[in-house]
Amino acid sequence: MNCHTEYRYCHPEVARVVILSAAKDLLHGSITVVKGINMKAKIYITPKAGILDPQGLTIERSLPALGFEGVTNVRVGKYIELELPDGDSAGKAVDEMCHQLLANPIIEDFEFELVPE
């Protein structure tokens, strides 16, 4: 998906396709809306551009020995999943978690997506 770091907003065209698909499923009765369901946050944390990534460099240097030529710009990051209550403030809560604990905003970028459970 084409999304930005802040609150993981999706590119408008991607969001339109997702919304239209969900609306179609809702009209055809293949999904049910339930209030209070949990959200899953999928969080991706990577080193900022310009920050040394020794793990990425090691992988990049090792891949040719395994026959994978031409691979460049390898970055190693973290992937975190967590569940939280659904609500209007879920995105804000995950953003605050990332800023305060999960990522180091000085040297790491993060992005996340919220998925209904």
Secondary structure, DSSP 8 states (H G I E B T S, - for coil): --B-TGGG-B-HHHHHHHHHHHHHHHHTTSS---TT-EEEEEEEEEE-TTS--HHHHHHHHHGGGGT-TT-------EEEEEEEE-STTHHHHHHHHIIIIIS-TTTEEEEEEEEE-
